[in-house]
Amino acid sequence: MSQEQPRRPQEDEQQRESQYGVDAYLELAAEKAADSAVQSPVGLKLINADEFSFSNRETERSEQRVIFEPIGGQVTSQNSRHVDEKERKISGLAKVIGKNSQRGPLSATTTGQPVGAGTGSQITIGEALEATALTAGQKPVEWSDAAAIQAAEVRATGRTNIVPGGVAAAAQSAATLNARATRDEDKTKLADILADATSKLPADKPATRRDAEGVTGAEMRNDPYLTTHPTGVAASVAAAARLNQGNCNEGTK
């Protein structure tokens, strides 16, 4: 009887990938990253999950870099802190919009300093769009919404053309289909377009008064009553611009 030849570590990894799938293989990679981070004098290990190629992927994994750092013998992700900060700003902005909503033309110079979104950090245009998904998420997408979203995307990215596969392209498509739909339940809602707006923007920037004015003008010009929605896209960007300006003023005191 022939003696079984010892398998190389690479063969073990391939067998684990084949037997348990992508999740188990990624778990093995994370374990290796943790070991390397503990042994490394720097204490950091950078891993790109997309560097691993899998023949039987069920879904495409978006490109994402994760930084692991050992804390008390455990490995945690620094990305969680950025996610928490982003969620805090978006939820705070949504509360401000709800308190200050009023039907009619909206200007970035609305009097009164709203509070509730926190201080010390700037709210981006993409985050303002995601706040709209919370405040007016069930509103069917109309042409005024699509125009406001396009103006917001242009100002966030600095591009003059619509980003393929971006929020503006999706909003225009939704507005076109909604105009033909007869039932509201069949229409695409703002939350469907804006729930993850920041991930669809190739670039983003803090909202300013000029950005708010441009988005407000686009929404008003494409509304049959020349108004803006009280908790819509223009309201979100305008509220973000006011909060950012207030934070800057506090920082200079």
C-alpha positions in Angstrom: 0.0 0.0 0.0 1.5 3.3 -1.1 2.0 6.0 1.6 -0.1 9.1 1.1 2.0 12.0 0.1 1.7 15.1 2.3 -0.3 17.9 0.8 1.1 21.3 0.3 -0.6 24.3 2.1 -1.8 25.6 -1.2 -3.7 22.3 -1.9 -5.3 22.6 1.5 -6.6 26.1 0.7 -7.9 24.9 -2.7 -9.7 22.0 -1.1 -11.2 24.3 1.6 -12.4 26.7 -1.1 -13.9 23.9 -3.1 -15.5 22.2 -0.2 -16.8 25.1 1.8 -17.1 27.9 -0.7 -16.1 31.5 -0.9 -17.0 32.5 2.7 -14.8 29.9 4.3 -11.9 30.8 2.0 -12.2 34.5 2.9 -12.3 33.4 6.6 -9.0 31.6 6.1 -7.5 34.7 4.5 -8.7 36.8 7.4 -7.0 34.4 9.9 -3.8 34.7 7.9 -4.1 38.5 8.0 -4.5 38.4 11.8 -1.4 36.2 12.2 0.7 38.4 10.0 -0.5 41.6 11.7 0.4 40.2 15.1 3.9 39.2 13.9 4.5 42.4 11.9 6.3 45.2 13.7 4.0 47.7 12.0 0.9 45.9 13.3 -1.2 46.4 10.1 -2.2 44.2 7.3 -3.9 45.3 4.1 -6.1 42.8 2.3 -8.1 43.2 -0.9 -10.7 40.5 -1.2 -10.9 41.0 -4.9 -7.2 39.8 -5.3 -8.6 36.2 -4.7 -10.2 34.7 -7.8 -13.0 32.3 -7.5 -14.4 30.1 -10.3 -17.8 29.6 -8.7 -18.8 33.1 -7.5 -22.6 33.4 -7.0 -22.4 37.2 -6.9 -19.8 39.8 -7.9 -18.0 41.3 -4.9 -17.3 45.0 -5.2 -13.7 46.2 -4.8 -13.2 46.8 -1.1 -10.1 47.2 1.0 -10.2 46.3 4.7 -7.6 47.2 7.2 -7.2 44.8 10.2 -5.5 45.9 13.4 -4.9 43.7 16.5 -6.6 45.1 19.6 -6.4 43.0 22.8 -5.6 39.9 20.8 -8.5 40.4 18.4 -8.8 41.7 14.9 -11.2 44.6 14.2 -11.9 46.7 11.1 -11.3 50.4 11.1 -14.0 50.8 8.5 -16.6 50.4 11.1 -15.7 53.7 12.6 -16.2 55.5 9.3 -19.6 53.7 8.8 -20.8 54.8 12.3 -19.8 58.4 11.6 -21.6 58.3 8.2 -24.7 56.9 9.7 -24.7 59.4 12.5 -24.5 62.3 10.1 -27.2 60.9 7.8 -29.6 60.2 10.7 -29.0 63.6 12.2 -29.6 65.4 9.0 -32.8 63.5 8.5 -34.0 64.7 11.8 -33.2 68.3 10.9 -35.1 68.0 7.6 -38.1 66.6 9.4 -38.1 69.5 11.9 -37.7 72.2 9.3 -39.9 70.8 6.5 -42.3 73.3 4.9 -43.9 73.2 1.5 -42.7 75.9 -0.9 -39.5 77.3 -2.5 -36.5 76.4 -0.4 -33.3 78.4 -0.2 -30.0 77.6 1.3 -30.3 80.9 3.2 -33.4 79.9 5.2 -33.2 81.6 8.5 -32.6 79.7 11.7 -29.8 77.4 12.5 -31.0 73.8 12.6 -29.5 71.5 15.2 -29.3 67.8 15.6 -26.8 66.6 13.0 -23.8 67.1 15.2 -20.8 69.3 14.8 -17.2 68.9 13.8 -17.7 67.1 10.5 -18.9 68.1 7.1 -21.9 66.5 5.4 -21.3 65.5 1.8 -23.8 65.7 -1.1 -23.9 61.9 -1.3 -24.8 61.7 2.4 -27.5 64.3 1.8 -29.0 62.1 -0.9 -29.0 59.2 1.4 -30.8 61.3 4.0 -33.5 61.9 1.4 -34.1 58.1 1.3 -35.0 58.4 5.0 -37.1 61.5 4.8 -38.9 61.0 1.5 -38.0 57.4 0.6 -41.6 56.4 -0.3 -42.1 59.2 -2.7 -42.3 58.0 -6.3 -39.5 59.5 -8.4 -40.7 62.4 -10.6 -39.0 64.6 -13.1 -38.3 67.2 -10.5 -36.6 64.6 -8.3 -34.5 63.3 -11.2 -33.4 66.9 -12.1 -32.4 67.6 -8.6 -30.5 64.3 -8.3 -28.7 65.1 -11.5 -27.7 68.5 -10.3 -26.5 67.0 -7.0 -24.4 64.4 -8.8 -22.8 66.9 -11.2 -21.8 69.1 -8.2 -20.5 66.2 -6.2 -18.4 64.7 -9.0 -17.4 67.8 -10.8 -18.5 66.2 -14.1 -20.7 67.7 -16.7 -22.1 64.4 -17.9 -24.2 61.8 -16.2 -22.2 59.0 -14.6 -23.2 55.6 -16.3 -24.9 53.5 -13.7 -25.0 56.4 -11.2 -27.8 57.9 -9.2 -28.8 60.4 -11.9 -29.1 57.8 -14.6 -31.2 55.6 -12.4 -33.4 58.5 -11.4 -34.0 59.6 -15.0 -34.9 56.0 -15.9 -37.2 55.7 -12.9 -39.0 59.0 -13.7 -39.6 57.9 -17.3 -41.1 54.5 -16.2 -43.1 56.1 -13.4 -44.7 58.6 -15.8 -46.2 55.6 -17.7 -47.2 53.6 -14.6 -50.8 53.9 -13.4 -50.5 52.6 -9.8 -48.2 54.1 -7.2 -47.3 50.6 -5.9 -45.7 50.0 -9.3 -43.6 53.1 -9.3 -39.9 53.3 -8.3 -39.5 55.2 -5.0 -36.7 57.6 -4.0 -35.4 55.1 -1.5 -34.8 52.6 -4.3 -32.5 55.1 -6.0 -30.8 56.9 -3.1 -30.5 54.3 -0.3 -26.7 53.8 -1.1 -26.1 56.9 -3.1 -22.6 57.5 -1.8 -21.4 54.2 -3.2 -22.6 55.1 -6.6 -20.8 58.4 -6.8 -17.2 58.3 -8.2 -16.5 61.4 -6.2 -18.1 63.3 -3.4 -17.7 66.7 -1.6 -19.2 68.6 1.4 -22.4 70.4 0.5 -22.2 74.2 0.1 -24.6 77.0 -0.2 -23.9 77.2 -4.0 -24.6 73.5 -4.3 -27.9 73.9 -2.5 -28.9 76.7 -4.7 -28.1 74.7 -7.9 -30.0 71.7 -6.7 -33.0 73.8 -5.5 -33.2 75.6 -8.8 -33.2 72.3 -10.8 -35.9 70.8 -8.7 -38.1 73.9 -8.9 -37.7 74.4 -12.6 -39.0 70.8 -13.3 -41.9 70.9 -10.8 -45.3 71.9 -12.3 -45.9 74.2 -9.3 -42.4 75.6 -9.2 -41.9 74.3 -5.6 -39.6 71.9 -3.9 -40.7 68.9 -1.9 -40.5 69.7 1.8 -38.3 66.7 2.6 -36.9 66.0 -0.8 -33.5 66.2 -2.5 -33.2 70.0 -2.5 -34.3 70.2 1.2 -31.6 67.6 2.1 -28.8 69.4 0.3 -29.9 72.8 1.6 -30.0 71.5 5.2 -26.6 69.9 4.8 -25.2 73.2 3.4 -26.6 75.1 6.4 -25.2 72.7 8.9 -21.8 72.7 7.2 -21.7 76.5 7.3 -22.7 76.5 10.9 -20.0 74.0 11.7 -17.4 76.2 9.9 -18.5 79.2 11.8 -18.2 77.4 15.1 -14.7 76.2 14.2 -13.5 79.8 13.6 -14.7 81.1 17.0 
